[in-house]
Amino acid sequence: MRSALELAQREADDRLQAERAQASAEAEQLKAMIVGLRQELEVQQETHAEALQQQKQQAADEVRQLQATIRAIRDELDANRR
């Protein structure tokens, strides 16, 4: 009877150890996945920031071009009035 109890206890200990090992392996996989996702997010954020900066630069260029066009039209109107 005692050996049956000891055997049952060892089997329970073995199952617990196996479950702990599996949980540890899954935790490591999740950590690796989180690291990968963070890196991917950082790359996406950098790409987005670069695209946004480029759009801002293009908008500023367009504003300067429009201002130059307005100045040229005003100068031409002023010259025609004289």
C-alpha positions in Angstrom: 0.0 0.0 0.0 2.8 2.4 0.9 4.6 1.7 -2.4 1.4 2.4 -4.3 1.1 5.8 -2.6 4.8 6.6 -3.2 4.3 5.6 -6.8 1.2 7.8 -7.2 3.1 10.6 -5.5 6.1 10.2 -7.9 3.8 10.1 -10.9 2.0 13.3 -9.7 5.4 15.0 -9.2 6.5 13.9 -12.6 3.3 15.3 -14.2 3.8 18.5 -12.3 7.4 18.8 -13.4 6.4 18.1 -17.0 3.6 20.8 -16.9 6.0 23.3 -15.4 8.5 22.6 -18.2 5.8 23.0 -20.8 4.6 26.3 -19.2 8.2 27.5 -19.1 8.7 26.7 -22.8 5.4 28.4 -23.7 6.5 31.5 -21.6 9.8 31.7 -23.5 7.9 31.4 -26.8 5.6 34.2 -25.8 8.5 36.4 -24.7 10.2 35.8 -28.1 6.9 36.7 -29.9 6.6 39.9 -27.8 10.2 40.9 -28.7 9.4 40.2 -32.4 6.2 42.2 -32.3 7.9 45.1 -30.5 10.6 45.2 -33.2 8.0 45.1 -35.9 6.1 47.9 -34.3 9.2 50.0 -34.0 9.9 49.5 -37.7 6.4 50.5 -38.6 6.5 53.5 -36.4 9.8 54.6 -38.0 8.4 54.1 -41.5 5.2 56.0 -40.5 7.3 58.9 -39.1 9.4 59.1 -42.2 6.4 59.1 -44.4 4.8 61.8 -42.3 7.9 63.9 -42.4 8.0 63.5 -46.2 4.4 64.6 -46.5 5.0 67.6 -44.3 8.0 68.6 -46.5 5.9 68.2 -49.7 3.1 70.3 -48.2 5.7 73.0 -47.2 7.1 72.9 -50.7 3.6 73.3 -52.2 2.9 76.3 -49.9 6.1 78.0 -51.0 5.2 77.4 -54.7 1.8 78.8 -54.2 3.1 81.8 -52.4 5.6 82.4 -55.2 2.8 82.1 -57.8 0.6 84.6 -55.8 3.5 87.0 -55.6 4.1 86.7 -59.3 0.4 87.3 -60.1 0.3 90.3 -57.8 3.4 91.8 -59.3 2.0 91.3 -62.8 -1.3 92.9 -61.8 0.6 95.8 -60.2 2.6 96.2 -63.4 -0.5 96.2 -65.5 -2.2 98.9 -63.4 0.7 101.3 -64.0 
